[in-house]
Amino acid sequence: RVALVDAVVGFDVTPDLLEVARGTHVVLEVVNEGNEDHDLAVEGGAKTRTLGPGQAQRLNLGTVTGDRAGWCTLPNHKVAGMTLDIRVVDASATRHIELEAA
């Protein structure tokens, strides 16, 4: 689950770092927990629609084999801190984390 939130100063994506084993099929449950519209785009072309407060969408990234960056594409949101880093790690260096829909 990835939450898009309005913070006291700027905006935030929580968590802002995901570590996944190389070759993992990643599906994110993106939820707008803020009071403004947000979206999430990830390198490689995956992007949610614009999500109003309380709305959610699953974002299928497919099989992840390299690091990717994600961000809110709405004006000034990326520079305000709405970013996500997806870091690929060796399978033996990470524990199994299952991302479930809320």
Secondary structure, DSSP 8 states (H G I E B T S, - for coil): -EEEEE-SSSEEEESSEEEEETTEEEEEEEEE-SSS-B--EETTS-B---B-TT-EEEEEEEEE-S-EEEE--STTTTTTT-EEEEEEE-GGGS--------
